[in-house]
Amino acid sequence: MGYYLNNDDTYHKYQEVVNGRYFIDKSPILTEIIPLIGTSQKYICITRPRRFGKTTMANMIGAFFSKACNSSDIFDSLSISDYTDYQIHLNKHNVIYIDFSDMDDECRDYPSFIGRIKKRLKRDLRRAYPDIVFEEDSTIAEDLMYINQKTKDRFIFILDEWDVVFNLKFISEEDRRQYLLFLKVLMRDRSYVTFAYMTGILPIAKYSSGTELNNFLEYTMTSEEKYSEYFGFTELEVDLLYSKYSAHTPNPLVTREGLQSWYNGYHTKSGGQVYNPRSVIAALMNNNLGNYWTSSGPYDEISYYISKNVDAIRDELALMVSGIPVSAKIREYAATSMNMSTKDEIFSAMVVYGFLNYENGYISVPNRELMEKFDEALMKEASLGYVHRLSVNSERMLKATKAGDTATMTEILEYAHNMETPLLSYNHEVELTAIINLVYLAARDSYRLVREDKGGIGYVDFIFYPMTNQNDDCIILELKVDDTAEHAIQQIKENKYVLAFSPKPGEPLSYTGRRLAVGIGYDRRSKKHECQVEVIECT
């Protein structure tokens, strides 16, 4: 067993995943990989944001194919065991598994980074084939070719986080060129390669402008549907996990609807819904819906992207934080980590890194977990101008609403309008909706805000469902342009929107606080706002 060659580490890591309570069997991907072995389509690269199971999948593939140990105790109970060629491939291959993110704290430059990898791999090969006389100064590719010529042995390559080196500060343009050349020499058109599987975040095309890695077929979340169901959790898989959670948790506090609101929102090219798997499992394990998005690098901070060109993205950002998708030209290869300047480059990077979802030409904030991160950025980024100032005032707006302080509510809305922001022409309802979202941004800490939700007869502009305290005020908000706040309140009453807070037959009362009807009117001729708040009775 070597450090990279036929190491049983992948077996142990995947075994831990399988032993977990909230394990999902993704082994069917092997039925799509096995037919590629030894063919001209044997090179594939999967790119996904962090936390979507790329490394878990790489460990599974390594554990299945590698000769390092017998992994039948894992795979005999998984769906792959029903596959015709299961026994033919289980633990029958030489696997070279390299995790490029695995580096020690003494790595200061590219020569030390790549030199460590080359040294260990060369040592693995020479220990595994002691009867072969290697040349002292031969390259790894030459050693592998010599092994193949003498023994006919071939190798599966699994390269996890292959692009991590491009985010290291000590990597220069020349280093990048040398690294790509290393990968090309190692794998391109080599008879000893029977299959190569790479994972990363950013697409190959971002780095390899020439022919270095164009032998790889690349599968991204937004451009290719193939393999999509193996990265992230589908609706059916989350249903299964939630059933396990409900059966094993004495006092379950997480709801199925909560999982959908917090962690769903990503879409595959075909429109299929995808959940963030790491966050779903963390929520079920902890019996708590919360933000499990952890920063693991400088590009995991939304503020980093905002700072690249605030003026270019400010208005689109305000709309997206308000729950309104924005048209965008996303080119994943344009997600240049360090030199973003245009709106398309910034949004492309945010899609690639998982901060935004992209579907049918529109980008949006995927779910509440990410929305909280955007909210934080809006609150602290003064460079966002009016968007920041409205966000800061949002706590005052919520307090004023609950207190029925219509003077303060009107003052905040007038303040927003007097800033003459592009969103405040109010020529379209979507613009007024965006402003309402911003001035009530702080409400998201304790409420689930839903636009155009069903309530009574028809659909309400906004409903604020209490999340942390069932005794909190329930808020129904109706907007009127060129009409009065009083008429908005009347519509709330006549259409019985308050029924949105009523329990279903046989269920206990879930909301016990006051029902507040909030009407907001805007007159485009006078450019004046008016607000009205009224407590209405449950019926």
N, C-alpha and C positions, 0 to 999 in steps of 0.2 A: 504493500500500500504506500502511495506517495503523497506528497503535499497537494498536487494537482491531479495526478494520474490515479484513477481508481481509489479515490479517498472515500471512506465510508461515512464521512461527515454529512453528506447529503441524505443518507439513509436515516441517521439519528435525528436530523433536523426535521425531516418530513414525518418521521414516526411521532414526534412531539405534536405536530399539527394534527395528525390522524387521531391521536389520543385525546385531543381536546373535545370538550362537550359540543362545541359549535362548529364541527367539521363538516365541510361540504365536499363531496366526491367530485373532483374535476378530472379524474383519470381518463374520461373519454377523449380528451385531447390526444392521448397516445394513439388512438385509432386513426387519427388524421396525420400524425407524425410518422408512424411506422411505414406507411406506403412511400414516404419520401426518401427513406434510407437507401443510399446507393444509387439515387437517380440524379438527373441534372437539376431537379428542384429541391435539392437537399440543404440549401442555405436559406434560413428564415430568420427574420428579426422582428421581435415584438416590442413596440414602444407604447408605454402607458405612463400616466402620472405615478408618483409615489403612492404607496398604500393600496395598490390595486392587485397585489398578489403575484407580481412578476417573479420575485425571488422564491416564494413558496412553490410556484410552478416549476422553476428551474431545478429546485431541490427534488421535486417529485420525478422529473424526467431523469435526473442523475441517478436517483435511488432505483428507478426501474431498470435502466439499461446497464448500469455499472457492474463489473465483475467483482467489485470490492467486497461484497458480502451477499448473502442470500436474503432478499427482501420479500420473499413469498408470504411471510407472516403479515405483511402490510397489504400487498396487492391481491392476494387470494380472496379477500373479502370486499374488494372494490369492483366496480362495474367492468374495468378493463379485463378482469379474469375471464369474462365470457367471450372475449375477442378470439378469433380463430388462430391468430399468430402469437397469442399471449406467451406460451411457453418457449416459442422460438427465440423471442427477444428478451425475456426476463433474465437480467443479470448475465447477458451473453456478450456484452460489448466492452471494449476499452473506452473509458470516458475521461476526457481531460476537462475538468471543471475549474474555471478561473473566475473568482469574484474580484473585479477590478477595484471595488470600493474597499477591499481589505488591504489596508496599508498601515505601517507602524508610524509612531510619532517622530521617527527620525528621518522620514521621507521629506527631503527639502528641495529636490529638483527632479527633473525627468529622468536623467541617467540612473539615479538611485531607485526611482520608482520602477522603471522597466527592467533595470538590471537585476533587481530582486526577483522579479517574475521569471526572467530568463534563467537565472541561476537555479532556482528551485525546480523548474520544469526540466531542465537539462539533467539535473541530478536524479529526478524521478525516472527519466527514460533510461539512464545508464544503470540504475539499480534494478529496474524491471527487466532489463535485457543484458545480464552480465556476460553472456557468451559472445556478444557482439563487440568487436573492436572498433571503437569510434575514433575519429580524428580529434585531436586535442582542441583545435581551434574551429571546429565545425559549428554551424548555426543550428538552432533547434529544428528548422525546416529540413536541413540536411540530415540530421539525426533521424527524424521521422521518416524521411524518404528511404534511408538506409535500412531502417527497421522493416518498412513495408517490403522492400526488395528481398530481404533475407527471410522474413517470416510470413509475409502476406498479411500481417496484422493491419487493421485499419482502426480509425479512432472517431468517436463522437466528441465534438467540441461543444461545451456549454459555457458561454461567456456572459456572465451576469454583470449588469451595470457597466457595459462596455464604454459608455460615454462619460463616466464620472470624471475622468482625467481632464476633460475640457472645462470643467468648472473649478479646477485647482489654480490658484493664483500663480504658481510657479511654472505653469505650462505656457510656452511661447508658441508663436506661429510655426517656427521651425520644429518645435517639439511635436506639434500636432501632425505635421507632415511626416515626421519620422514614425510616429505611432501608427498612423494609417498605413504606412509602408510595412511596418512590422506585421499588422494584421493581414495585409494583402499577401506578403511573402509566406506567412504561416498557413493560410487557408485557401487562397485562390488557386483553382485548377490543380489541386494536389490529389494524387491517387490515394493517399492515406486518409483523406477525409471522407468518411461515410455519411456524416450528417453534422451540420453546424447550427446551433441555436443561440441567438444573441438576444439580450434584453437591454433596454435603455429607456430614457425619458424622451430625449430629443431624437428626431428622425435622422437616419443616416445621411439623407440628402443635405442636412444642415451643415455637415462637416465634409463629406466626401463629394467634392464637386467634380472630381475626375472619375477614374475607373477603379479606384482602390477596392471599393466594396459593392460595386454594382452587380455582383453575382448574387447578392442577398435579395430575396423577396421580402418587402417590408409591410408590416400590418399595424396600422395605427388605429386609434379609437374612432377617428372622424373620417378616415378615408377608405377603410376596408372593413367589411362585415365579418370576414372569416376570423375565427378564434375569439370573437367578441364575448361569447357566453362563458369563457373560461377565466376572464379577468373581471373581478367585481362580482357582486351577487345579483341574480335576477329576482324578479318578484316572487316566483315560485320557491326559490331557494330561501328567501327571507321569510316566506310563510312557514317553511319547514323549520327554520331556526326558531321562529317565534313560538311554534308549537312545543319545541323542546324546552324553551325558556319557561313557558307557562306551566309545563308539567313538572319542572324541577325547582321552581322558585316559589318559596312559601308565601311571600308577599310581593307579587309582581307589580312594579311601579311603572314599567315601560309599556306603552300601548303600541299596537301595530301601526296605528295612524301616526304616532310619534316617530317611529322609525322611518316612515315614508317622508314625513316633513323634514326631519333632521338630516337624513343621509342619502335619500334618493335624489334624482334630478339630473344625473348624467345620462347621455343617450348614445347609442351606437349609430353607425351610419344608416342602418335600416329603421332607426327610431325606437329600438328596444330600450327599456329602462334599466339602469345599472346603479346599484348601491355601492357606496364606499365600504368594502368588506372589513377593513380594520376598525372603523368606527362602529359598525353594526355589532361586531363581536364584543368590542369594549363596552358598549351600552348594555348588552345583555349580561355580560359577566359582572358588571358593576351595578346592575339593576338601576340604571340611571341614564336618562337622556342628557347628554352634555356634549361639549366641544372636545373632541379627541384629536383634532387636527394639530399635530405637534410640528414645530419648526425643526427642520433638519439641515438647514443651509441658508445662505443669504438670499436665495431666490424664493424662499418660502414665505416671505413677507410681502403682503400686498402693497405696502408703502413703497417698496423698492421699485415696483413697476409704475406706480403713480408718479413717482419722482422723475421718471424718464422724460415725460412731456405732459405736465399737468394740463396745459391749455388744450391739448389735442383730445384728451379723453374725458374732461370734466363733465360735460353735459351727458355723454353716453353713460358715464358712471352713475350719475344721478338717476337716470332712467332705470338702469339695471338694479340699483339698490332699491328702487321703488317697485321692483317686480316686473318691469317692462322689458322684454327682449329688444335687442338692438341689432340692426343690420350691420354685418361686418364681413370683410374679405379675409378669411383665415387661411394662411399658408404656413403649415407647420414648419417647413424648412426655413421660414423667415424668423423663427423664434431665436434670434441671436442673443445669447444670455447677457452679453456685456455691452452691446452697442445698439440697443433698441432706441429708436427716436421717433418713428412714425406711429400713428394710431394702429395701423394694421400689424406692425411688428410687436407692439406692446400687447395687444389683445391676442395675437397668435401665441406669444409666450405664455400668457395667462391660461389659455386653453390647454397648451401642452403640459403645463405644470399642474393642471387640475383645478385652478381657481375659477374657471368659467367653463360652462358647457356650450358646445357648438352644435346646432342642428338646423338644417335647411336654410343656411345663410344667415342665421341669427345667433347671437351669443347672449347668455343669461347667467345669473348667479344660480348654481345648481340647487342649493338647499339651505336650510337654516344654519347648519354648521358653518358653511362658507359665508353666509350672510352676516353672521356675527363677526367674522374677520373683516368683512367690508365695513360693517358698522364701526368697528374699532378704528379703522383707518380714517373714516370720515370724521370721527370725533377728534382725532389728534392731528390730522394733516391740515394745518392752517393754509397751506398753499392751494388748497382746493377752493378757496374763496367762499362764494355764496353757499356752496354745498356744505362746507364745514360750518359756517355760521348758522345755517338752518338746523343742522344736526345738533349743535350745542344748545340751541334754544328749545329742542324737542322735549326736554324734561319739564321745562316751564309750561309748555303747551299741554302736556298730559295732566299736570297738577291743576292747571287752570280749568281744564275740561271737567275734571272730577269735582272741582269746587263750584262749577257753574259760573266761573269768572269770564264772562263773554267779552269783557273789555280787554283783558289780557290776551285772550285768543285772537281777537280782532287786531290788536296791536302787533302781535307776532306775524300774522298774515300780511298786514299792511307793510311791515318791515321787509318781509320777503319780496313783496311786489315793488317796493321802492328801490330795491337793489337793481332793478332793471335787468334781471337775468334772462338769458335766452328762453328758458323754460316758462317764463311767466307772461307770455302773450295771451295764454288761455284761449287760443284760437281752437284748440282741440281739448277734449276732456282728458286725454292722456297726460297733457301738461299739468293740469290742475291736480290730477291724481298723483303725479310724481311729487309735486310740492307737498301734498297732504302726507305722503309717505315720509318725506324728509322731516316735516315739522312734528311728526309723531314717531320719530326714529327710536327714542328712548322707550316707547311703549313695548317694543319687541322683547325687552328684558322680562316682562311679566305677562305679555299677551301674545296670542297667536293672531296675527292680522290676516284677514282673508278678504280679497277683493271680489266683488260681485258674487257673493255667496247666496245660496238659496235660503230664504227666510219668509215664512208665511206665503203671501201671494207675490211672487216675483223675486227679483234679485236685489240685494242691498249693495250699495257702493262699497262700504267697508263694515266689517264686523270685527270687534276686538273680543276674542275669547280668552278669559283669564286662564293662565297656565299654572301659576305657582300658588294661587290662593283662591279657592272656590267662593270665598266671601267677598272677593274684589268686585268692583263695579263692572257690569257688562255693558259694552258700548256699541251702539248702532249709529253709524255716521252716513249721512246722505248729502251729496253735493248738488248744488244748483248753479248754473251759469245763466245770467240774465233772469234770475228768479229769486225768490226770497228764502231766507232760512226758515221762516214760519211755514212756508209751503213744504219744505223738506221734512219738517217735523210732522206735518199733517200726513204726508205720504207714508212715513214710517208707521204711523198709527193705523191709517186706513188699510195698508197692505199687511198689517200684523207681522211686521218683521221681527218683533220680539219673540215669536215662536221659534226662532233659530236657537234660543237658549233653553227651550223646553225639552225635557227628557222624552224618550220614546215610551210608548205604553209599557207599563210593568217595570220601568227602570226608575231608580231613585233620582231625586233632584240633584243635578250635578253642579249647578250654579245658584248660589244663594244670595249673591249681592244685588245691589240696585241695578235696574235696567235704565241706562241713560240713552235718550234719543238726542243726537247731536246733528243739527242742521247748519250747513255752511253755504252761504249764497255769495255770488260775485256778480256785480253789475259791470259789464264791459264799457258802458258809456261813461259812467261816473268813476270807474276804476276803484270802487269801494267794495269791501267785504262786510258781511254781517254774520254773526254767529248766534245760535240759540241752543240752550241745553235744557232738557226737561226730563224729569223722572217719570217713567211710565209704568203702569201696573202690569203684572203678569196676568195672562188670561188663560 
